[in-house]
């Protein structure tokens, strides 16, 4: 995935971009979550904590969504619910200091 390659080289830039995407539509949020939860990108505690913050923002926006009939919401909820534990499980252990 191109976003993950960006993270390999410039993780701070990827995080900055994905913070913006996490405030966008459901399709952008889905792409942001998928890009950030690659274990190889979560090399530092700081990066893992920022990823958790982004995931938390995305989760909050889904919980507060008013237009649940939106195509993006419908295509996003099921994959998010299925993969949420996997995503959070990859980032959470790396957010703890060694």
ChimeraX attribute file (.defattr): number of C-alpha atoms within 10 A of each C-alpha:
attribute: neighborCount
match mode: 1-to-1
recipient: residues
	/A:1	7
	/A:2	8
	/A:3	17
	/A:4	18
	/A:5	13
	/A:6	16
	/A:7	19
	/A:8	15
	/A:9	11
	/A:10	13
	/A:11	19
	/A:12	15
	/A:13	12
	/A:14	20
	/A:15	20
	/A:16	11
	/A:17	13
	/A:18	22
	/A:19	20
	/A:20	13
	/A:21	20
	/A:22	23
	/A:23	15
	/A:24	15
	/A:25	14
	/A:26	23
	/A:27	15
	/A:28	16
	/A:29	26
	/A:30	22
	/A:31	15
	/A:32	26
	/A:33	23
	/A:34	16
	/A:35	20
	/A:36	28
	/A:37	21
	/A:38	14
	/A:39	13
	/A:40	11
	/A:41	22
	/A:42	24
	/A:43	14
	/A:44	13
	/A:45	17
	/A:46	15
	/A:47	19
	/A:48	23
	/A:49	18
	/A:50	19
	/A:51	26
	/A:52	22
	/A:53	13
	/A:54	23
	/A:55	24
	/A:56	14
	/A:57	16
	/A:58	24
	/A:59	18
	/A:60	11
	/A:61	17
	/A:62	18
	/A:63	11
	/A:64	10
	/A:65	13
	/A:66	9
	/A:67	11
	/A:68	13
	/A:69	9
	/A:70	13
	/A:71	11
	/A:72	16
	/A:73	17
	/A:74	13
	/A:75	13
	/A:76	17
	/A:77	18
	/A:78	11
	/A:79	11
	/A:80	18
	/A:81	11
	/A:82	10
	/A:83	14
	/A:84	16
	/A:85	10
	/A:86	12
	/A:87	20
	/A:88	16
	/A:89	13
	/A:90	19
	/A:91	25
	/A:92	15
	/A:93	14
	/A:94	19
	/A:95	19
	/A:96	12
	/A:97	8
	/A:98	7
